[in-house]
Amino acid sequence: MRADLKEHTILLVDDDPYILTGIGQSLETEGYHITTAESGELALELLKETRFDLVITDLVMEKIDGIQVLKQAKEMNPDSMVIILTGYGDMTSAIDALRLNADDYMLKPCQPDEMSFRVGACLDKLDLSRKIRLYEQILPVCCVCRKIRDDEGRQPGTGKWMNVDHYLWKKAGLSVSSTYCPACAQKAKSAVEQINGRADPPPEK
């Protein structure tokens, strides 16, 4: 079991109870949190209530099929990864699912080792995309001169460095007015008083 994946949530959708049980138990032994749905209708209800990291869905189901589950999963949470399960006769539909942003597909019956590998690959991809997005949202500030790097519209790490007042004016049209916060004002006042206290008294006339 990979400890870094223990917190990932997976929705498993199939109208075959044997597949739900077999795949579900296999993934649970690896530490994943598994929710099962025996129909596309139930899957859509669950997707409205919960954000899943990964959805594994059968392609061919009555009423609500895997394509509809895929579309709903991506609409509700674009970050969700989706693996399509399909039989040998449904390969064209599986390829169509990839065109609709499915992240992977597997032929049934699914071998546990292969399922484990595909699930791990999808969740690794999810974690990487989340980290990249987090890094892109961090405002880079120099720890020495306090200048800010503006990476907007550029490859992260290649932006221009600028001082804070320039950055605020460019981004928000805000002018910077220098002042003191209460704590710094008190420090400045104390420093002035110490200097005045050390100064030589004026000569007597």
N, C-alpha and C positions, 0 to 999 in steps of 0.2 A: 504493500500500500504506500502511495506517495503522500507524505504528510502535507505537502504544499497544496494538494488538491482536495483535502478533506472537506472544505467548506463549500465546494461547488454544488449547485443544485441542478438536477436533471429531471426533465419531464419525459417519460417514456410512454408513447402512444401506439397502441396496436389492438385490433379487435380479436387477436388470438391470445387467450389467457396463458397458454404455455410459453409463448414468447415473452409476455409481460413478466411471468414468474422467473423464467430462465435468465433473461438478460438483466432483469431487475436485481435478482439475488446476486448475480455475478458482479455487478457494479457496486452493490452495497458492500460486498466483502472488501472492495478496494477503498472504501471510506466515503463514497459519494452519497449525497442525500437524494434519494430517488422518490419521485411521485409518479404514479401510474394512472393512465386513463385508457379505458377499454373502448373508447369511441372518439371520433373527431369532435363530436358535440361537447363531450365532457372536457376534452383538451382545450377547446376555445373558452369554456367557462373558467378553467384553471388559469389560463393565460391572462384573463382579465383581472384575476385576484393576486397573482404572484409573478414576480420577475424571475425567470429561470436562466441560468447560465447556458444551458444546452437543452435542446429539444431533439429527441430521437423519435421519429414518427414513421409508421408504415405509410406507403404511398397509396395503396388501394384499400379503401374502406368505404362502407356504405354511407350515403348522405354527405357527410363532411369528410373529404379525402385528405391525403397528406399535403397536397398542394395548397389547400385552403388553410391547413394548420401552419404550413410554412409562411404563407403570406401574413397571417394573423400574428404569428410569433415575431416576425420582423417589424410589423407595424407597431405592435405594443412595446417592443424593446429591440431597437436596431442592433444592440450589442449581442443579443442572443445568437448562439451558434445553433445550426440545424443540420442534423444528419438524416437523410432519407433512407428508409429500408425498402427494398424492392425485390421482386422476383425476376427471374431470367427473362420473362416475356414482357417486362415493363421497362426495358432499357431506354427506349425513346423518351418515355415520360420522366425517367430519372435524369436524363440529360436536360430536358426542359426545366426540371427543378433546379438544376445548377445555374441555368440562365436566370432563374428567379431568385438568385442569391443563396441557394442552399450551399452549405459549406462542405458537405461531403455526401456520398451515398454508399450504401453497402448492399450486397446481394444476400438474400436469405437462402438457406439458413446461415446465421452468423456464428462464427467461431469465437469463443471467449477471448482468446489472445488477440485476434484481429480487432474485435470490438474494443478491447482495452486500449490497444494502440491508437485506433481512430479517435476514440473519446479523448485520450490524453493529448493527441495532436491538436484537436479542436480547442481544448481548454488552454493549452499553451499559447495558441494563437490569440485567444481571448485575453489572457493575462498580459501578453505583450502589447496588444492594442490599447489596453487600459493604461499601462505604464506610459506608453508614448503620449497618450492624451493628457495624462497627469503632468508629465514633464513639459508639454507644450503650454500648459496653463500656469506654470510657475514663472513668476517675473524675475529674470536674472538681474541681480544687483551686485556690483563690485563690493567686496567686503572691506576694501581700503578707501577708495575715493567716493563710494556710494553712487557711482553713475549707473544708469539703467541701460540694458541692451534691448533695443527694439527689434524683435524678430518677426514682426507682422509682415506677411507677404514674402518672407524669405525662408530659406532652409534654416531650421533651428540651429542657433549657434553662430550665425553669420551676420546678424543684424548690427546696426550702428550703435555705438555707445554714446549716451548723451546725459547731461545732468538732469536732475529731477525737475527743475522748473521748465526746461525745454520739453521734457517728456510730457508733463501735464498740459502744457500749452498745445502740443501737437495732438494729443489724444482727446482732450476735453475742452480745449480753448480756455483753460484756467490760468490766470496769472498768479504767481507766487508772491506773497507778502511776508517778508521775514519778521518774525516776532519770537517771543519766548513763551514756552509753556510754564506753568507755575513753578514746577520743580527747578527748571533751568534758570528761571528768573531769580529764585532764591539763592541758587548757587552763584550766579553772577553778582548779586548784591553782596553776598558774603565775601566774595573775592575782592570786590572794590573796597569794602570796609577794612579788610585785612591790609590791603595796600595803603590805604589812608592811615591806618594805625601805625604802620611801619615808617611812614614818612617823617622826616626831621621837622620838628616844630619851627615856625618862623622865628627869625632872630628878634630879640627884644630891642626896642628903640630906646 
